[in-house]
């Protein structure tokens, strides 16, 4: 097989890149280790920045997002038993966020690519990438037990944190920046209508809690827990008791209880590799960076990466320019580190750290008090939450 861009990974980054390239007349092939049902049903992130929604709309993918997405104009910070509102739309000149699950974004992208005759090869195995330090890279894999090869001009590594692309870069080329947090999130999906129209972030002496939603019928909730927590010890009854306790508020707001449809524990880390490119291999999304989910940035950062990459590849084919490709890593990393800073800040402000002393706890409360009483501080939070410019 021959194509212009070989894309490893059919997550939001890989599929969006393929779609954007197609719109500019550039051919790509996407390969994916999982099957279509898996990637279209796996529950992940659910908050889209205004920047992401604008990009999807401009790329012809906004119809279902606008129809089914839940538009939010602010968030709530709950501490000391009282909720305070951050009016993001008011503070950012009309910008907002949209709650729309990642697997729904995946569905939209897969359908758009297939409708356009795009090639997505699911259920591939034994993937490897070769000669990306030359002008003729290629990808090898097995499909239905048969060996296959894609010759291409560029390879996009969009295969996630555990993928094969980043480890294929020769030793010594990449610098790794990594931070693991001493806590995790216990997350549930519940069959219960949202009791708040906007997300609620709660700081509590027993740990952080988050109230979110995925649809008018389904809520998504999280509890800070130990990374080694035994999920079997968390009955549905215990989870709801802890959620109601941590979200306790003087205005009597509380999550509506309902049957737990799904539960799991997610570790927390910050991770970046520099550079995000090696020869004709370009890393994007979780293959290059991970953020703690507190700031709801993972999917949005992946989409921003490939928007920058698609523009650079398009300039190469249309005008023979290499400068945007050469600057891809530097352009992305400037934004990546700003997003890392924001995600770390949100995480540090709202979670209880095992080594905390009373000074640290009072400092966190002072930070929350400042953020919710200063227009400048609220504006800074709001600008980062709704999404920074792409470059």
N, C-alpha and C positions, 0 to 999 in steps of 0.2 A: 504494500500500500504506500501511496505517496500523498503528502499533504503539505501545507505551508507551516501550520502550527500543530504540533502534537501536544495534547493536553492530558495529563495524568490526574484523574480525580473528577468525579461528577458531583461535587458539592456546589455550594453557591458560587465559589470563585471560579471553578472550571467551567461550569455551565454559563455563567454570565460572560466570561471571557469569550467563549465560543459564540455566544449570541451577538456580542458587540462586534467581534471580528466579521461575522457573517454580514452584518449591516453595512460594513465597509468593503464588502466584496472579497474577503480573505477567508480561505478554506481552512478548516480545522477538523480534527478527529479527537473525540473524547473517549478515554477508556476508564472503566470503573470496575473495581474488584467486587462490589456488591451487586445485587440484582435491583431492578427498578422498584419493586415493591418496598424493599428495605429503605432505600434513600428517600422515597416519597412518604414514608410513615414514621421515620425516626424523629422523635420529639426532641427538639433542641431549642435554640433561641427564639424569641418572639417579639422583639422590639426593633422596629426599623427607624433609623434616623430620617429626618427630613431630607438629608442629602441622598440617602439610599432610595427613598420614595421618588424623589425628583429624577434620579438616574433611571429607575425602572420605568417611570412614566415617559421619559424622553426616548426610551428604547422600545416603546410599544408594549410594555408589560404591566401597565398600571391599572387596567380595567378592573380586575378582580380585587386588587389591593384597595382601590378606592371604594368598591362596592361592599367588600366584606371586612376590610380592616377596621380596627377600632381606633379612632382618632383621639389622641390625648393631648390636652393643652397644659398639663402640669403633672407634678408628682407630689406625694406627701412624705414628709419626714416626721416620724413619730418617736419622741423621746421624753422622758420624765412624765410619761402618762398622758401626753397631749400631742395631737397632730398639728403640724404646721404645713402650709401649702406653699409650693414653689410654682408660680404662674409662668411657665416657660414661654408660652406663646406671647404673652404680654411683654416679657422681658427681652425677647429676641426679634421683635419686629414681625411677628406673625408666624414664626416657625413652630413646628410641633413634632410629635413622634406618632407612629402608628403601630399598634399591636397586631401583628400578622405573623403567624408561626413560620419558622424556617422551612418546614417540610411543605408548606403551601407555596413558598417561594420556589422551592425545588420543582414542585409540580408544574408551576407556570413556566419555568425555564425549560424543563424537559419537553413539555408540549410544544413550546415555541420552536425549539430546535427540530423536533420531529416534523412539525408542520412545514418547516422550511426545507426539509430534506436533509437535515444535518445528521452526521454519523455519531452515535453514542453506542459504544460497545460495552455492554454490561457483563458481569460474571467473568471477568478475565482473571488469569492467575499468572504467577511467576513473572511479574513485570520487572523489567530492568531498563535503564537508560544508558546510552553509549555515545561517545565521541562528541559530547556537547561542548568540548573545548575546540572543536573544528567547525568548518562551514557545512558539514554534513552529518548532523546528529541523527540518531535513530532510537526507536523504542522497540523492545522485544517483549513478548508476552505469549500466553497460551489462551486460546479461545476454543471452547468445546473440545479441549484436549489436543488441539492442533497448534503447532508453533506459528506465530505471526510476527511481522515486523512492519513498523511504520517509519519510512524515511521522511524527514521534515527539515525545515529551515531553523525552527526554534522549538524548544520544549518548555512547556509551562508546568511547573511542579505545583499542582493544586490538590495534593493528595493527603493533606492533613498532617498533624503532629507525628503520627505513627507511620507515615508513608515512606516510600523508598527513595524519593527524590533528594531530600536533604542529606540523608546518609550516603548518597552516591557522590557527593562533592568530596574531592580529595582532602585528606587530613591537612590541617594547617591553613586552609583557605577561609573558613568561617570562624568568627568569634562568637561565642555563645554567652548570652546574659540571661541568667536564670534565678528565679526566686520562688521557693515553695513556701506556702503559708501553713501555719500550724492548725488549720481548721478546714472543714469541708462544708458542703451544703447537702442536706437531706431534702430532696425535692419530691413533690407529689403533684399529680394531676387529679383533680377532684371534679366529680359531676355535680357542680353547684354553680348557680349564677353569681357573677361578681357582685359583691356588696359595696364596691367603690368603683366609680367610673375611671379612676386613675390608680397607678401603682402606689403602694404604701411600703416605705422602708422603715423598719422599726429597730431602734437601738434599745436593748434591755440588758439588765444585769446578768441574765441567764444566757445571753447571746443574741445575735442578729436574727431577724425574721423578715421575709419579703412576701408581700401579697401582690400577685399579678394575675393575668388572665390570658386565655387563648381564644375565647369566643364568648358570646352571650350566655352559653350554657356550661362552659368549662373554665375552672380557675386553676392557676398554677401557683403553688406556694412553696417556700423554702425555709429551712431552719439551719442555723449554724450548728455544726456538730463536730465531733472528733473524726479525723480522716480514717481511723481504724474502727469506727463505729460498726457494730453488728446490726445490720438492717433487720434481722429477725427479731431483735429485741424491741423494735419500734412497731407496736400494734397501731392500727388506725386510731383507736381511742387515745393512745398516748400521744400520737402526732397532733391530733386536734386539740388536746388539752394544752400542749406546749405552744401551739400556734395562738390559741386564744389568750394564753397568759402573756406571751411576748408582745402581742399586738394590742394589749389592753390600753384603752384610751378613755379620757374623761368625757368625750362626747358620745360614749357608748357604742362607737363603731366596732364592728367585729366581722371577720370573715364568715360567710354562710357555710355551714357544714354540709357535707354530702359524701357519697361513696367514693373511696379512693380508687382510682382507675389504674394508677401506676405510681411506683415509688423507686427511688434510687439515690445513691450518694455520689457526689461529684467533687473531686479534689480541686484545690485552688492553687494556681501558679501564675507567675508572670515570666514570659520567655520571649527572647528576641535573638535572631541570628543576624550578623552583619558580615558581608553584604548579603543582599537578597538575590544575588545573581552570580553565576559563574560561567563565563563563556556565553553560550547560547541557551543556557538553562536559567529560567527565571522562577523564583519561588514566590508564591502568593498565599495569602490566608494563613491558616493554622500551620502550614508547612514552614512558615517563616516566623510566626509570632503567636503567642497565646496571651490572653488577658484574663484576669479574674472576672467572673460574670457580673459583678456588682454594678458596673457602669453600662451593661448591655451593649458591648462594643464588638464582639467577635465576628458576627456575620457582617456588620457594617464595615469593619476594617478590611475584611476579605474583598468585599465589593469595591471598596475604594482602591485597593491594590490593582485589581484587574481593569478598572476604568483607566488608571494611569498606564498600565501595560498595553491595553488595547490601543490607546492613543499613540503610544510609542511605536508599536508594530505597524499601525496604519501609516504613520509618517514614513517609516522605512520603505514600505511597499509602494506608496504613492509618490514619494519625492526622493527616495534614496537617502533619507536622513538617518544617521546613526546616533546623533547626540541625545535624543530622548531615551533611546535604549540604553546608552551608556550611563545616563543619569537616573535610570529607573530606581535603583536601590536607594540612592540619596534622596530622591523625591519622595518615595514611600516612607523611608525611615524618619524623615522630619515629622510626618504626620503620625507614624506609629508610636514614636516616643512621647508625643503629646497625649495620645490616647492611653498609652501605658501610665503616664503620670496621673491622668484623671481617674483611671480604673483603680490604681493603687490608692489614690487619695480617698475615693469613695469607700474602698475596702477598709482602709486604716481608720477612717472616721466612724464606721458603723459596726465593726466587729470587736468582740472581746478577745484579746490576746492572752494566752496562758500565763505569760510572764508579767502581765500588767500589775502595776501597783496602784494605790489610790490616786497618786498624782496623775498617772496616765488616764485613768477613768474620768477624773475631773477635767482634764485637758480635752478629752473627746466631747464631753458635754458642753464645754465652752466653745469648741469648734462648731458644734451643731447649733448652739444658741446664736453664734455670730452669723453662720450661713443663713439662718432663717430670719434674721433681724436686720441684715445689711443688704440694701438693694444691689450694691456692687458685688457682694459675695454671691447673692442669688443669681445675678446675671452671669457671672463666671460659670457657675454650675449649669445654668440653663444653656448657655452657648455650647458648652462641651457635650451636654446630654443630647441636644437636638442634632449635633453633627458639625464638625469643623469643615472648612472648604477642602476640596480635594487636593489643592496645591497652593 
